[in-house]
Amino acid sequence: MRTRTLIPIAFLLLVSAGCAGEDGAAASTASGNGRGGRGAGSPGIPVAVGTVIKKAMPIEISVIGAAEPFSSVAIRAQTTGQLTSVNFTEGDDVMAGQVLFTLDRRPLEAALQQAQANLDRDVAQAANAAQQAKRFEELAQKGIAPREQVDTSRTTVTALNATVEADKAALENAKVQLQYATITAPINGRTGALMVHEGNLVRANDQTPLVVINQVAPISVSFAIPEARLPELKKYMAGGALRVTANPPNDDAPAAVGRISFVDNSVDQTTGTIKVKGTFPNADRRLWPGQYVNVVVTLTTDPDAIVVPSVAVQAGQQGSYVFVVNAEQKVDFRPVTVKRSNATETVIESGLKPGEIVVTDGHLRLVPGARVTVKGNGPAGDSKVTS
C-alpha cells in the first residue's frame, strides 16, 4: 500500500516540475524579447552640444595680484612736544595740506623770540663795531691811531658779522620748528588707525607713527608673470600702454580697468617670475590695499580664433580631444591641439573647423560611433559659444 501511494505522488511532482520549467522558459524568452525590442528601438545617448565658431579673441595673461596703495606716508612728529589737538577721525579721507595734528606752540614761540632777540643784539653790535673800525681807519691815516688797533677793529667787525649770520640761521631754525608744531597731510588719501591721542607727549622721529595715510585713488595692483611671457609683454608694451583688469574674488561687478605702469628690472630667479604693476583710477574704491584680486593683462587680439566651449575639450592619455556630432547624429572622436583657454572658452589651434557641433555634456557614456540625441531645441543644443 505504501508503494501504491508513493507512485501517484512522484508522478504529480514530475508534472509540476515540467510545467514550472515550461513557464520559466516562456517568461525568460518573453523577457529577452522585451529587452531586445527596447534596445533595437532605443533613442541615442542624450548629450548637450555647442558650436565651433570663428571670432576675435584676446590674448591674455591671467594671474593673481594684490592691491597696494599708490603711495603711503607714515606721519611722525618732527619736533618734541605735547599733542594738543587731533583734527580728523581715523578712517577719514584727507586732502594734501589739511591740518591733522597740532603740538604745544608755546615753547617753540619762546625759542623763536629768543632767536630774534639774539639777532637784533648782534646786528647792533656789528653796526657799532663797523663805525669804530671806520674811525680807527681815519685816525690811522692821520697818524694818530696805531695800525694794530685798526687791524683789531676790523677783526671784531668780521667776527660780529659772522655772529649775525649764525643768529639768522638760528632764527630760521626756530621758525621751522614752530611750523613743525602744525602737522599737515602731505598727500590725498585715507587715514588709518590713530596711534597717539590728544594729550600725549610725542617725540621727534619716534618709531611709532601718529597715523598712516594710504592713497587709494588711484591705486596700484602688483602681480608677477612667468618669465616665459616676458618677451610677449615687452613686445606689445612697445606699441603702447597695455590694458589690465582687476576684479576681487566673488565680485560680480565689471572688472576695474587700468594700465600697466611698471615692469621690474630683473627676474626673480627663485620663482622664475617678474614683478609688474598696474595703475587703476579706483574712483569707486572697489580695490582696497592688501586685497587679493584676479588680474588679466590683455596683450592683443586674435581676429580669427577657432573657439569652442571649454567644457567640450576633454583630456586623455593621447592629449586633448573632443566628440564631434556628425550628420548621422553619431559622434566622432577628434584629437585637437589647444592654443589657450579661459574659464568658459578654449581656442583651438588645429583639429576643428567653424560650424562643427561638439559635445559639451554627457561624455562619460560616449564611444566613437555612438548615436546621440541632442538636448535642447535646436541642433546646437543649449550650450553655445557666442560671439
C-alpha positions as CSV (number, residue, x, y, z in Angstrom):
1,M,0.0,0.0,0.0
2,R,2.9,2.3,0.7
3,T,4.3,1.7,-2.7
4,R,0.9,2.3,-4.4
5,T,0.6,5.6,-2.5
6,L,4.1,6.9,-3.4
7,I,3.8,6.4,-7.2
8,P,1.0,8.9,-7.8
9,I,2.8,11.5,-5.6
10,A,6.0,11.1,-7.6
11,F,4.1,11.5,-10.8
12,L,2.4,14.7,-9.7
13,L,5.8,16.2,-8.7
14,L,7.3,15.4,-12.1
15,V,4.3,17.0,-13.9
16,S,4.6,20.1,-11.7
17,A,8.3,20.5,-12.3
18,G,7.8,20.2,-16.1
19,C,5.1,22.8,-16.1
20,A,7.3,25.1,-14.0
21,G,10.2,24.7,-16.4
22,E,8.0,25.5,-19.4
23,D,6.6,28.6,-17.7
24,G,10.2,29.8,-16.7
25,A,11.5,29.3,-20.2
26,A,8.5,31.2,-21.7
27,A,9.0,34.0,-19.2
28,S,12.7,34.1,-20.0
29,T,12.0,34.2,-23.7
30,A,9.5,37.0,-23.3
31,S,11.8,39.0,-21.1
32,G,14.6,38.6,-23.6
33,N,12.4,39.6,-26.5
34,G,11.3,42.7,-24.5
35,R,14.9,43.8,-23.9
36,G,15.8,43.1,-27.4
37,G,12.9,45.2,-28.6
38,R,13.8,48.1,-26.4
39,G,17.5,48.0,-27.4
40,A,16.6,48.0,-31.1
41,G,14.3,50.9,-30.8
42,S,16.1,52.9,-28.1
43,P,17.0,56.6,-28.7
44,G,20.6,57.8,-28.7
45,I,22.6,58.9,-25.7
46,P,21.4,62.3,-24.5
47,V,24.1,65.0,-24.8
48,A,24.4,68.8,-24.7
49,V,26.3,70.3,-27.6
50,G,28.0,73.6,-28.7
51,T,29.0,75.1,-31.9
52,V,32.6,75.7,-33.1
53,I,32.8,79.3,-34.2
54,K,35.5,81.7,-35.5
55,K,35.7,85.1,-33.7
56,A,38.1,87.7,-32.3
57,M,39.6,86.5,-29.0
58,P,42.0,88.5,-26.8
59,I,45.5,87.1,-26.0
60,E,45.7,87.5,-22.2
61,I,47.8,86.7,-19.2
62,S,45.7,85.8,-16.2
63,V,47.3,85.8,-12.7
64,I,46.6,86.6,-9.1
65,G,47.7,90.0,-7.8
66,A,47.4,92.2,-4.7
67,A,46.2,95.8,-4.4
68,E,48.6,98.2,-2.7
69,P,48.5,102.0,-2.1
70,F,49.6,104.2,-4.9
71,S,51.6,106.0,-2.2
72,S,51.8,105.5,1.6
73,V,53.0,108.0,4.2
74,A,53.7,107.4,7.9
75,I,53.1,110.6,9.7
76,R,55.6,111.3,12.5
77,A,56.3,114.4,14.6
78,Q,59.5,116.3,13.6
79,T,59.7,118.1,17.0
80,T,59.1,117.1,20.6
81,G,56.0,118.4,22.3
82,Q,52.6,117.7,23.8
83,L,49.9,116.8,21.3
84,T,47.2,119.4,21.8
85,S,44.7,118.5,19.1
86,V,43.7,115.9,16.5
87,N,41.7,117.4,13.7
88,F,40.4,114.3,12.0
89,T,38.7,111.0,12.7
90,E,40.6,107.8,12.0
91,G,39.4,106.4,8.7
92,D,38.7,109.8,7.2
93,D,39.7,110.8,3.7
94,V,42.0,113.8,3.9
95,M,43.4,116.3,1.4
96,A,47.0,117.4,0.9
97,G,47.7,120.4,3.2
98,Q,44.9,119.6,5.6
99,V,45.9,120.1,9.3
100,L,45.9,116.8,11.1
101,F,47.7,117.5,14.4
102,T,48.9,120.5,16.4
103,L,51.5,120.4,19.2
104,D,52.0,122.9,22.0
105,R,53.4,126.0,20.4
106,R,54.4,128.0,23.4
107,P,58.0,126.6,23.9
108,L,58.6,127.0,20.2
109,E,57.3,130.5,20.1
110,A,59.5,131.5,23.0
111,A,62.6,129.9,21.2
112,L,61.7,132.0,18.2
113,Q,61.5,135.2,20.1
114,Q,64.8,134.5,21.8
115,A,66.5,133.8,18.4
116,Q,65.0,137.1,17.1
117,A,66.4,139.0,20.1
118,N,69.9,137.5,19.7
119,L,69.9,138.5,16.1
120,D,68.9,142.1,16.9
121,R,71.5,142.4,19.6
122,D,74.3,141.1,17.4
123,V,73.3,143.3,14.5
124,A,73.5,146.3,16.7
125,Q,76.9,145.3,18.0
126,A,78.2,144.6,14.4
127,A,77.0,148.0,13.3
128,N,78.8,149.7,16.2
129,A,82.0,147.8,15.5
130,A,81.9,148.8,11.9
131,Q,81.6,152.5,13.0
132,Q,84.6,152.1,15.3
133,A,86.7,150.4,12.7
134,K,85.9,153.3,10.3
135,R,87.0,155.9,12.9
136,F,90.2,154.0,13.7
137,E,91.0,153.9,9.9
138,E,90.6,157.7,9.6
139,L,92.8,158.2,12.7
140,A,95.5,155.8,11.4
141,Q,95.6,157.8,8.1
142,K,96.4,160.9,10.2
143,G,99.0,159.0,12.2
144,I,97.1,159.3,15.5
145,A,95.9,155.6,15.9
146,P,98.3,152.7,15.8
147,R,98.0,150.3,12.9
148,E,97.4,147.3,15.1
149,Q,94.3,148.9,16.6
150,V,92.9,149.3,13.1
151,D,93.5,145.6,12.4
152,T,91.8,144.6,15.7
153,S,88.8,146.6,14.9
154,R,88.4,145.0,11.5
155,T,88.7,141.6,13.1
156,T,85.9,142.5,15.6
157,V,83.7,143.6,12.7
158,T,84.2,140.3,10.8
159,A,83.5,138.2,13.9
160,L,80.3,140.1,14.7
161,N,79.1,139.8,11.1
162,A,79.6,136.0,11.4
163,T,77.7,136.0,14.6
164,V,74.8,137.8,12.9
165,E,74.8,135.2,10.2
166,A,74.6,132.5,12.8
167,D,71.8,134.3,14.5
168,K,69.9,134.5,11.3
169,A,70.3,130.7,10.8
170,A,69.1,130.1,14.4
171,L,66.1,132.3,13.7
172,E,65.2,130.3,10.6
173,N,65.5,127.1,12.5
174,A,63.2,128.4,15.2
175,K,60.7,129.3,12.6
176,V,60.9,125.8,11.1
177,Q,60.5,124.2,14.5
178,L,57.4,126.3,15.1
179,Q,56.0,125.1,11.7
180,Y,56.5,121.5,12.9
181,A,54.0,122.2,15.6
182,T,51.3,122.0,12.9
183,I,51.3,118.7,11.1
184,T,49.5,118.6,7.8
185,A,48.7,115.8,5.3
186,P,51.4,115.5,2.6
187,I,49.1,113.6,0.2
188,N,45.5,113.0,-0.6
189,G,44.5,109.7,1.0
190,R,42.7,107.8,3.6
191,T,43.8,107.7,7.2
192,G,44.3,104.5,9.2
193,A,44.2,103.8,12.9
194,L,45.2,106.7,15.2
195,M,48.2,105.6,17.2
196,V,48.6,108.6,19.5
197,H,45.8,110.6,21.0
198,E,45.4,114.1,22.2
199,G,47.4,115.0,25.4
200,N,50.2,112.6,24.8
201,L,53.8,113.7,24.6
202,V,55.3,112.9,21.2
203,R,58.9,112.9,20.3
204,A,60.7,113.9,17.1
205,N,61.1,111.0,14.7
206,D,59.6,108.4,17.1
207,Q,59.4,104.8,15.7
208,T,55.6,104.7,16.1
209,P,53.9,106.9,13.6
210,L,51.0,109.1,14.6
211,V,48.9,107.7,11.7
212,V,49.5,106.2,8.3
213,I,47.9,107.7,5.1
214,N,47.3,105.5,2.1
215,Q,46.5,106.9,-1.3
216,V,43.8,104.6,-2.7
217,A,42.6,106.6,-5.7
218,P,44.5,106.0,-7.8
219,I,45.7,102.6,-6.6
220,S,48.3,100.1,-7.7
221,V,47.9,96.4,-8.2
222,S,51.1,94.3,-8.0
223,F,51.4,90.9,-9.6
224,A,54.0,88.5,-11.1
225,I,54.0,86.9,-14.5
226,P,56.1,83.9,-15.7
227,E,59.4,84.9,-17.3
228,A,58.3,82.9,-20.4
229,R,55.6,85.6,-21.1
230,L,58.1,88.5,-20.6
231,P,59.0,88.7,-24.4
232,E,55.3,88.9,-25.3
233,L,54.8,91.6,-22.7
234,K,57.7,93.7,-23.8
235,K,56.7,93.3,-27.5
236,Y,53.2,94.6,-27.0
237,M,54.2,97.3,-24.5
238,A,56.5,98.8,-27.2
239,G,53.3,99.6,-29.1
240,G,51.7,101.5,-26.3
241,A,50.2,101.1,-22.8
242,L,48.7,97.7,-22.1
243,R,45.2,97.3,-20.7
244,V,44.9,95.4,-17.4
245,T,41.8,94.5,-15.4
246,A,41.4,93.5,-11.8
247,N,38.4,92.0,-10.0
248,P,38.1,91.0,-6.4
249,P,37.1,87.3,-5.8
250,N,33.3,86.7,-5.5
251,D,32.6,90.2,-7.0
252,D,30.1,90.0,-9.9
253,A,30.5,93.7,-10.9
254,P,32.5,94.6,-14.0
255,A,36.3,94.4,-13.5
256,A,38.2,97.6,-12.8
257,V,40.3,98.7,-15.8
258,G,43.8,100.2,-15.6
259,R,47.1,100.4,-17.4
260,I,50.5,98.7,-16.9
261,S,52.7,101.3,-15.2
262,F,55.8,99.3,-14.1
263,V,57.9,96.3,-15.0
264,D,60.7,95.3,-12.7
265,N,64.3,95.5,-13.9
266,S,65.1,91.9,-13.1
267,V,63.5,88.4,-13.0
268,D,63.2,86.7,-9.6
269,Q,65.4,83.6,-10.1
270,T,63.8,81.9,-7.1
271,T,60.3,81.9,-8.6
272,G,61.0,82.4,-12.3
273,T,58.7,85.4,-12.4
274,I,58.9,89.1,-12.9
275,K,57.0,91.8,-10.9
276,V,54.6,94.0,-12.8
277,K,52.3,96.8,-11.6
278,G,49.1,98.3,-13.0
279,T,47.6,101.6,-12.0
280,F,43.8,102.0,-11.6
281,P,41.8,105.2,-11.1
282,N,39.7,103.4,-8.4
283,A,37.2,106.2,-8.1
284,D,34.6,103.9,-6.8
285,R,37.1,102.4,-4.2
286,R,36.4,98.8,-5.2
287,L,40.0,97.9,-4.8
288,W,41.5,98.1,-1.3
289,P,45.1,98.0,-0.2
290,G,46.1,94.4,0.7
291,Q,43.3,92.8,-1.2
292,Y,43.9,89.9,-3.5
293,V,42.4,90.3,-7.0
294,N,42.2,88.4,-10.2
295,V,44.3,90.2,-12.8
296,V,44.1,89.9,-16.6
297,V,46.6,91.6,-18.9
298,T,45.3,92.0,-22.4
299,L,48.3,91.8,-24.8
300,T,46.5,91.9,-28.2
301,T,43.5,90.4,-30.0
302,D,43.5,87.4,-32.4
303,P,40.8,88.2,-35.0
304,D,40.4,84.7,-36.4
305,A,40.4,82.4,-33.5
306,I,38.6,79.0,-33.6
307,V,36.7,78.8,-30.3
308,V,34.7,76.1,-28.5
309,P,33.2,75.9,-25.0
310,S,35.9,74.9,-22.6
311,V,33.7,72.0,-21.3
312,A,33.8,70.4,-24.7
313,V,37.6,69.7,-24.5
314,Q,38.5,66.5,-22.7
315,A,41.9,65.3,-21.6
316,G,43.0,61.8,-22.5
317,Q,46.2,59.7,-22.5
318,Q,47.0,60.9,-26.0
319,G,46.2,64.5,-25.3
320,S,43.2,66.7,-25.7
321,Y,40.1,65.6,-27.7
322,V,36.5,66.4,-28.4
323,F,33.5,64.4,-29.6
324,V,32.1,65.9,-32.8
325,V,28.4,65.2,-33.7
326,N,28.2,64.3,-37.4
327,A,25.2,64.5,-39.8
328,E,24.0,61.0,-38.8
329,Q,23.7,62.0,-35.2
330,K,26.7,59.9,-34.3
331,V,29.9,61.1,-32.5
332,D,33.4,61.1,-33.9
333,F,36.5,61.1,-31.7
334,R,38.6,64.1,-32.7
335,P,42.1,64.9,-31.3
336,V,42.7,68.6,-31.0
337,T,45.5,71.0,-30.2
338,V,44.6,73.6,-27.6
339,K,46.2,77.1,-28.1
340,R,44.9,78.7,-25.0
341,S,41.8,78.7,-22.8
342,N,40.0,80.5,-20.0
343,A,37.2,79.5,-17.7
344,T,34.5,79.4,-20.4
345,E,36.1,79.3,-23.9
346,T,39.0,77.5,-25.5
347,V,40.9,78.5,-28.6
348,I,41.8,75.5,-30.8
349,E,44.9,75.6,-32.9
350,S,44.1,72.5,-35.0
351,G,41.5,69.7,-35.2
352,L,38.2,71.6,-35.7
353,K,36.5,73.8,-38.2
354,P,33.9,76.6,-37.7
355,G,30.4,75.3,-37.8
356,E,31.1,71.8,-36.4
357,I,29.0,70.6,-33.4
358,V,30.8,69.3,-30.4
359,V,29.6,67.6,-27.3
360,T,29.7,69.7,-24.1
361,D,27.9,67.4,-21.6
362,G,27.4,63.6,-21.4
363,H,30.9,62.5,-22.4
364,L,31.1,59.6,-19.9
365,R,28.8,57.3,-21.9
366,L,30.2,58.1,-25.3
367,V,32.4,55.9,-27.5
368,P,33.3,56.7,-31.1
369,G,30.3,56.0,-33.4
370,A,27.7,56.1,-30.6
371,R,24.3,57.5,-31.6
372,V,23.3,60.6,-29.6
373,T,20.3,62.7,-29.0
374,V,20.8,66.4,-28.6
375,K,19.2,68.0,-25.6
376,G,17.7,71.4,-26.4
377,N,15.5,72.9,-29.1
378,G,18.0,73.3,-31.9
379,P,20.9,71.4,-33.4
380,A,23.3,73.5,-31.5
381,G,21.8,72.4,-28.1
382,D,21.8,74.6,-25.1
383,S,25.5,75.2,-24.7
384,K,26.9,77.5,-27.4
385,V,29.8,79.9,-27.7
386,T,28.5,83.3,-28.5
387,S,30.4,85.9,-30.5
